[in-house]
Amino acid sequence: MALWQKGLNDPDIVIRRYYCPQCGKYSLHIKYESFAECENGCFLTDSEEIDNLIDQKNFEGVFTKDELQYNFI
């Protein structure tokens, strides 16, 4: 299922702090179906891996509005 479709049922997907498999921190921001950016400089572009993170609900907390605005491209 596409990210926008999942977002209809769960709009918090785009503000959650997902687990980053590259650095091991809960600092990953999922921006698009095939792009996620980490506060520590990691990037994910594998849509299947991003989809799995969402489906597994592997997150802790949420980003603030300021964090989203200033910490990511």
N, C-alpha and C positions, 0 to 999 in steps of 0.2 A: 504494500500500500504506500502511496506517495506521502511525503512529509506533510503537505498541505491537507491531505485527507485525514491523517492522524491528528493534525492540529485542530481540526474542527471538533473532534471529541475531547481533545486535551490541549488547550491553548498554552499551557505552561511549558510545553516542550522547548520552546525557544528561549526560555529564561532560566532553565535548570542548569545546575553544575553537574555535568556528566563526567564519568570516569574517563580519563585519557589513557588509553592503552600504551601510549608512547612514553609518558613520564610517570605514570602511576598516581597522579593527583586528580582530585575532583575539581577540575578547572577547565573543562571542555565546553565550549559554547557551540551548539549545533545551529548553524545559520541557514543552511539549505539542505536539500535531500542528499547532495553529494559534496558538501563542504562543511567542515567543523574546524574551529580554531580554538587553541588552548591559550590560557594566560601565560604559559611558559614558552610560547613560541612554536609549539607543535601544530601540525595541520593534518587533518584526515580528509581524504577525497574519495574513499571507497564507500559508495552508497550502501552496499550490503553490510559493511562493518558499522556504519552510522545507524542503519536500520536495526541491527542487532542490539546496539546500546539502548536505543529507545524501547524496543520490545522487552528487554531484560530489566528495564527501569533502574538502570545502574547509575544513580545520581544521588547527591547529597546537597540539599539546599538549593537556593536560587541566586542568580546574579542581581545586584541592584541596578537601577536605571543608569546611574553614573558609571558603574563598571562596564555595562554594555556599551555605553556611549564613548568612553575614553580608553578602554583597554583592548579594543579589537578594531580591525580594519573594516 
